[in-house]
Amino acid sequence: MPGKLKVKIVAGRHLPVMDRASDLTDAFVEVKFGNTTFKTDVYLKSLNPQWNSEWFKFEVDDEDLQDEPLQITVLDHDTYSANDAIGKVYIDIDPLLYSEAATVISGWFPIYDTIHGIRGEINVVVKVDLFNDLNRFRQSSCGVKFFCTTSIPKCYRAVIIHGFVEELVVNEDPEYQWIDRIRTPRASNEARQRLISLMSGELQRKIGLKVLEMRGNAVVGYLQCFDLEGESGLVVRAIGTACTLDKLSSPAAFLPACNSPSKEMKESPLVHPPSHGCRSTHNSPIHTATGSRLTQNFSVSVPTLIYTGMGSGSAGKEGGPFKALLRQQTQSALEQREFPFFTLTAFPPGFLVHVGGVVSARSVKLLDRIHNPDEPETRDAWWAEIRQEIKSHAKALGCHAVVGYSESTSICEEVCILSASGTAAVLNPRFLQEGTVEGCLEQRLEENVPVGCGFCHIPYDELNMPFPAHLTYCYNCRKQKVPDVLFTTIDLPTDAAVIGKGCLIQARLCRLKKKAQAEANATAVSNLLPFMEYEVHTQLMNKLKLKGMNALFGLRIQITVGENMLMGLASATGVYLAALPPPGGIQIAGKTPNDGTYEQHVSHMQKKINDTIAKNKELYEISPPEISEEIIGSPIPEPRQRSRLLRSQSESSDEVTELDLSHGKKDAFVLEIDDTDAMEDVHSLLTDVPPPSGFYSCNTEIMPGINNWTSEIQMFTSVRVIRLSSLNLTNQALNKNFNDLCENLLKSLYFKLRSMIPCCLCHVNFTVSLPEDELIQVTVTAVAITFDKNQALQTTKTHAEKSLQRASTDNEDLLQFPLELCSDSLPSHPFPPAKAVTVEKASPMGEGNFQNRSAPPCANSTVGVVKMTPLSFIPGAKITKYLGIINMFFIRETTSLREEGGVSGFLHAFIAEVFAMVRAHVAALGGNAVVSYIMKQCVFMENPNKNQAQCLINVSGDAVVFVRESALEVIPTQQSTANCPPLCTGGEVTT
């Protein structure tokens, strides 16, 4: 399908001064696509040039339109020397290739330079004319829509969910080529940005071709990542779920999910299924791969943490034949798929039948140089090996598919940790292949899966369980068996019966390792991984019990490798599911009964734990109804065989059963204190301070137990970096530093958002990295949503402000740094001491509360503020159109770090510029919001001795058009564009 690309350069504004003699600029523009370049005339002596050029026309194939970005370079003309670069703009043409998408890209784009940042703006108009091409051998995938959201997009319905698609492309990193030694830093950064843009377009086109082969028309849950492997090369990889989607044409046909959850939460068609248990994998044998490179695969099995549950095997006489028929139909629908994986975390009604447990696998690889970029078989083989392992674990849990699937890497020099995780599940074959399920089976399926608890029932035979587990009859339907604890990587189903509210639960862990090279380093990492996995799950289970809850959703575990340490960070949202049994308490068991002082200390700790559990139950409103043991039935296996988390197995089970915590008839959850490390673990349980009154937090899209949301939202991004002291660094000191870093980061966010009380921090996404030796970086992206606005909470606000003010002003010599980007919505706040630098980012384009209230609702491209949110929806609004994905990669470098405000000022300014460029591209497409926004990578490197720093950021999201529900009721949908304020791309950023 050949096409014609047309570009017009209209004008520029706010250009920098390039001629010191006249304090003006002689600017012109180069427009490049592929190997063709056009130039505008030179506009002499002006900082606001008006080129009004002719239409530059490029005749290209549609596959080039998908691969190549449009490159616009603004330069200053010099007569007797080389022209000076002002900056560049990269425009992705792919959104214009959809049949339903925008027909033109038109707007003001920030001119970006990798050394100086944003240097003015340029007005560009881009159009594409495509011609029909019936060539069946063509290599383009025009027409395939891409969505970053991990649920079926609003305003669409899923006809068929085909399954997993993946692809990766590799190339040499320009940063490590020989020519990089002689070219300027600007040229090196631009070469890297251009290469990544090319690889990203090629990758998206190849994914689209696979979708067309599967007869799909969309990719949902599209996740693209960059692996910077240093001298080994550059890898761009992506995964997603191929679907066939139908557009819901009329507004009346919008599903309830298209509305904000504030009014129709319970009717949402997006079912977020849960999974029970945890099964990770670890194979210890070391083998040598091609080229004598070391590889190690992990399938870390942690029996004490493997609690699963789902569609029970005790469904009665009719349950067995029904399950066999369902399994046979589903297996036939999935038998042609190599990997039956789904990157979705929310599903159409009826798609998810049962959940079997969390499955994960990790592999340690030693990187080798990429000899032939056109043949990335080595990397493909690595990921195929990991996926095969995940698939085998799902089968062991009696499941045929994996949902909520994700992949990640952590790279340090030559060592790379490949990680994959998901939730084993049983799916409804009606969505997997057209016509595979007969009506009677579909009807029986709906009858056999009770609403609110069906996903909790175990899918495997309770007499042949793959691991020890404690099963009871479901507390909801009382017909099938459920586990006592549920772990899942997906969001909470909208029809799940939940008691009380949820909360964010995190496990943090650091472990030192010796510095080594090549195989020795990989071996050291391999030896530490299984123990770290066990410790992280132990912490999760302990903290879940301490909160008085019995299920985790949205579980995400990161294992990051550095030169001399490994770090683990697990985040999840804890809830109390009514279908699962109430959790038992936590009992401390000591080993030195003859020591009176020690016994007194243990008794004191036990009292604090019991008090904490009681306070958490009151805080999160957890008050399940009492159900007699006779109704529930006796557990299988017997109580003494129940799995417990023990530091040592020396304590007999008889001693354990004598413990009485006064928490009902449930068995106690035992923590044995046999060394100082164990006592430190107990102390760490009690150091997690709950959020201030009026605040809640979760890492899922919606906080369980809260439904009365308002339309007031505030997105923010925070980056904090600390440098550790290498003197007397121990595991305990390292854990304390990491714990304090995360806790202080959350406290600072609560303080800044105190004016929004009562509010909830949703979709809290923590990312930890070790960019250099003794340097820890934590990045957080989340959105604050207010709720229950009508209640008078002045007392709550005052109490929260006092407690947070006290926590934030412990040191008198705090560094004052006026880096607020949105002064109308977030108050000024002193930054922590110099050892911890923070960037607090709240929508630099003025996404403040007051402006949103005064601005008239408008769905046109000239909307005043482009909203950004990590959620897949906008509270109080309907999404009417998806315009395509935004996938952008930026590099920023400076040789004057101290002059730019240090690390804090440098990162703050860079993130503000990234937000401004994302908003400008969305507005040029005619959109007024970005949903499912995510900062997938933020790599920071500094050389304080040379006053240098570099940062790489990769962001993505879905550009959409939304209309406020109030606008649909009061204001006519068709408004004059003249009534909407013009787009501001950075005027409200204050530094």
Summary of the structure (lengths in Angstrom):
residues: 991
radius of gyration: 28.1
end to end distance: 47.8
largest distance: 94.2
contacts: 3582
relative contact order: 0.09
helix: 28%
strand: 32%
